[in-house]
């Protein structure tokens, strides 16, 4: 049970508990949103547009978010984000309950979420090394992944039932409540040391930003992997997120419950990979531990484009989840161990910006492609392109040599 050792630190235990509840609420929201859009419009293109509105503001503000996170209290940034998101999704729940929710409302709400996320996610990444020692980082990051994936298993299954019985408004309302619970956990965390930050008078936003960019460009491991992530998110995450609901509906003639059931297998694979990695005190051969699972995940995307029966589809999702979990956890540990703490907010925001900058385009292309050439062909093409991109990244000797 070594993967649980980071929970012996009270600050992390509270942080993790609050985020676990919040992630569960998010899974309710995501399933409800995807199915609402599909039933309202019947269009994967519209789903892609919603995802673009959710991600574009985050991408535009990430660099600023990273600078702010390195200058102020990361704890306070997370608190403000939780309260803001509770209010935003609360409005969505009210509109849905009164039958007033329209596509344009969803686009605005998604964009507001994106603005808040630009400050929340760099803060969440950077705060973890402040509340646990370095030898507990693999455990802490694995538990972060496990909480997200447990929510990915339980949330979609419960969300399907809730949506069937109480509609999308109830699922949205649960997400709003989960943000309040997360904020309460943050408020009860012990305050110490680096958790409280103040602005340096001699510093400027541009100077801070240049320092972060310089750190990334000085390391081939950082800039090559971020570039590969940006391209592969275009070809891998785009089809997986935007075209999956339509693929499930056309192939299996299913409803929200089966869609959630299939997504749960991806989360299960992620959890088992996270438990395995969380037992380690130090990760080795990180170049290969990031890129080889990445290639496996890409291959599974291709496989899901084939005319599979449900059991094989679920197995492919399981393997894809294990691969993406492994690469993400090894990458997160490498950032937290190799990047100085005072730069971690900026570097993590640059990482997120570079990795996800093309994702809105990927959503749009995947949605259009799924509507015109079919989701199966979209998965086949996306999987092959992702394999090629990730394989080229592994050819760099500095990437293969990272230990």
N, C-alpha and C positions, 0 to 999 in steps of 0.2 A: 504493500500500500504506500510505497514511497512517493507516488504521484500526489498524495494528499498532504505532504509535509508543509507546504506553504500556508496551509490553513492554521498552523500553530501560531502564526503572526496575526494578532487581533485585527489590525488595520486592514490587512489583505482579506481576512475572513469576512469583514463587513463589506468591503468593496465588492468582493466576489458574490456575496449573497444578494446584494442589491442589484447587481448587473444580471445575475441569473434570472431574477424575477422580471427585470426589464426586458431581457431577451425573450422570455416566454410571451410577454405582451406583444413584442414586435412580431413574433411568429404568427400570432393571431391576426395582427394588422395586415401582414404581408399576404397571407392566404386569403383573407377577406377582401383585400383590395384587388388582388389578381382575379378572383372569381367575380367580383362586382363589375370590373371593367369588361371581362369576357361576356358576362350575361347582358350588360348594358349595351355593348357595341358589337360583340362577336368578332372583334378585330385584334390580331396580334400587333398590328401597326399602332393602334391606340395604346396598347400595353407598353410598347417600346417608347411611345411619347411620354407616358407617365414616368417611366424609369429615367428618361432624359431629364425631365423637370426635377426629379429627385436628386440626380447626380450632378447636373451642371453647376448649380450654385455652390455645392461642396467643392468642386474642382476650382472654381473661380476664387474662392476664399481660403483655400487650404494653406497657402503660403502665409497669408496674414494670420491664420489660426495658429500655425506653428510658431511664429514669432511671439504672439500673445501668450501662448502656453509656456514658452521659455522665459517670459518676463514676469508673469504673475502666478498666483497659486493655481496649481493644476486641480486641486480639490474644489476651489471656488468655481473654476470653469465648468467642471462636471455638474456641480449643483445648479448653476444657472441654466445649463443645457437641459437637465432633467425637468425643471419647472417649466421651461419654455415648451418642450415637446409635450408635456402633459396638457398644456393649454391648447396646443395646435390640434392634437388628435382628439381632444375633448370636443372641439368644434366639429370635427368630422363625424363623431358619434352623434352629436345633436342633429346635424343636417340629415344623417342617414335615418335617424329615428323619426324625424318629421317628414320623411319622403321628399326632402328638398335637395338631396345631394345630386350634383350634376358633374359631368366630366371636367368642366372648367374649375369647379371647386376642388376636385381631386388634384388637378394640375397645380393650383395655388398652394394647397396644403403640402403637396410633395416638394415644391420649391422651398417652402418655409422650413421643412424638415432638413432639406439639403443645406440651408444656411447654418442652422444650429449644429449639424453634424461636422461642419468644417472646423469647429472649435472643440467639439466633444472628443472625437477620435484621436487627435494628437495628444490630448490631455490624458486619455485613458491609457494609451501606449506608454507615455512618459512617466506616469505616476507609479507604475508597477515596480520598477527598480528602486523607488523611494520607500516602499513599504515592505520589501522582502530582501534578504541578502542574495548575493550573486549565485550561491549554490542552490538556492530555492527557485531561481528563475525558470528552469524547465518545468518544474511543478506548477508554478504560478501561471505560466502561459498555457500549459496543458489544461489546467482547470478553467481558464478563460475560454478556451476552445470547447471544453466539455460542456460548460454551462450553455454556450451558444448552441451546441449541437443537441444537447438534451432538450432544449427548447424547440429545436428543429424536429425532434421526434415527437415529443408530447404535444407541442403547440399545434402543428398542422392536423394531427389526429383529433384533438379537442376542438380546434377551430372549425373543422368540417362539421362536427356535431352541433356546435354552437350556431354556426351560420344556418344549418338546416332547421334548427329549432327557433332561434331568436333573431336571425338576420345579421347583416354586417354591423349594425349599430351596436349590438352587444359586444361583438369582437373588438370594435374600435374602443368602446368604453373600458374594456379590460386593459387594453394597452395604455390608456390614459392613467388608470389606477396604478399600473406597474411602474410608471415613471415617478409617481409620488412615493411609492415604497422604496425605490432606489435612492431618492433624495434623502429620505429619513435615514437610511443606512449610512449615507455619506456624512450626514450631520452628526452621527454618533461615533465616527472614526476619531481615534486619538490624533491631536494636532501636534506635529513636531517637526523640527528641522526643515528640510527642503520642501515640505508640504506647503509652507508659507513663503511666498516670494514677493519681492518688491522690484520696481523698475530701476534700472541703472541710469543715473542721470546723464552720463556721458555717451550712452548708447543711442542708436537710432534704428528705426525699422529697416532701412536700406542696408545699414551696416550689419545688422543681425542676419538679414536675409542673405547677403553676400557670403557671410561666414558659413552659413548652412550649405549653400550651393557649392562653395569651395571644398567643404568636407566630402560631399558626395562625389564631385569630379576627381578628387584625389585618389579615390578607391575604385578600381575596375570592378571589384565584387559588387559595389553598390550601384554604379551607374549602368553596368551591363545588365544586371538582374532587373533593375527598375525599367530599363528599356524593353527587355524581353517581356516583362509583366504587362507593360502598356500594350504591346502588340498582341500578346496572347489573350488579354482580356477582351480585345476587339473580336477575336475569333472563337474564344472558348466561352467566356461568361455571357457574351451577347446572346448567342443561340440558347444557352442553357437557361437563362432567366426570361428572355422575351418570348421564345418559341415553345418552351416546355408545356405550358397550359394547353396550347393548341394541339401539340403532338399527342398529349394524353387524351384529349377529347376526340380527335379524329381516329386514333389507333384503337382505343378501347371503348369509345362512346360513353365516357365516364362522367362523374360529377366531382364536386369539390372534395369529397371524402377519399376517393381513390387517388386524386392528385396529391392530397396530403399524405396518403399512405406511401406513395412512391418517393416523395421527398424525404420521408422518414428513414429510408434505407441509406440515403446519402449521409444523413446525420449520424446514423449508427456506425458507418464506416469511419467517419471523422472521430467519433468518441473512442473507438477501439485504438485507432492510431495515436490519439492524444494520451490515452492511458499508458501505452507502451513508451512513448517518448518522455512522459512526465516522470518515469521511474529513474531517469538518468540524471546524474549531477552535472555532466558536461557532454555536449554533443560533439561528435568528431566527423571529419570528412564532409563538411557541410555543403561544399559545392555539389557533390553527388547526391547528398541527402535532400537537397532542394530540387535539383533538375530532373533526376530520374523519376521520382513520384509525379512530377509535373508532366512528364511525357506519358506516364501511365494514365493520368487523368485525361489528357488529350486523346489518347487511344480510346478510352471509354466513351468520350463524346461521339467519336466516329461510330463505335459499335452500336450506340443507341439510335443511330440513324438507320440501322438495318431493321428489317421487318421481324422484330422479336416478339416472343410471347411475354406475358407479364412477369413471369418468374425471372427470366434472363434480363429483362429491363431493370428489375429491382436489383439484381446482382451487379449489373454494370453501374448503377447509381451508388451502390455500396463501395465498390472499388474506387470510383471517382471521388467519393467523399474521403476515403482513407488517403488517397494521393494528395488531394488539395490540403487536407489537414496537416499532413506531414510537411509539405513544403512551406506552408504558412507558419507553422510552429518553429521550424528550424530557422527560418528567415527572421522571425520576431526575436528569437534568442540571440541571433547574431547581431542585430541592431542594438539590443539592450546591453550586450557585453562589449561590443567593439566601438560604439559611439559614445563619447563623453556625455555625462548626464545633462550638462548645461546646454548641449546641442541637440539632445534627443527629440525635443518637440519639433524643431525645425527640420531635422533629417527625416523624421517620420512623416511630416507633412509633405516634404518633397517626394518621399517614397510614394505616398498615397496619390499625389498629383500625377507623378510620372506613370504610376501603375494604372490609374483609372481615367486618365485624360481622354483616351479614345473610347471608353466604355459607352458613353451616350451615343456615339456613332455606331458602335457595335449593336446596341439595342435597336436603333433605327434600321440598320441594314438587316438585322436578323428578323425583325418584325415584318419588314417589307418582303424579304425573301421567303419567309414562312407563308405569307399570304399569297405569293405569286408562284413559287416553285415547290412549295410544301415544306413542312417542318422537318421531315425525314432527310430530304436533300440538304437542307440548311445545316443539320447536324453532321452529315457526312463531310461536307466541304469544310465546316468549321473545325472538325476534328483533325483532318489532314493538314490544314494550314497551321494549327496549333502545334502539332508534332514537329513540323518543319521549323517553326520559329524557335521553339524551346531547344531543339537539337542544335541549331546554329549557336545559341547562347552557350551551350556546354562545350563548344569547340574552343572557346577562349581559355588559354592556359591559366590565367589568373583566377578564373571561375573554378576550374577543376582543382586548383591547388589550395583552395580555402579549406582550412581545417578547424 
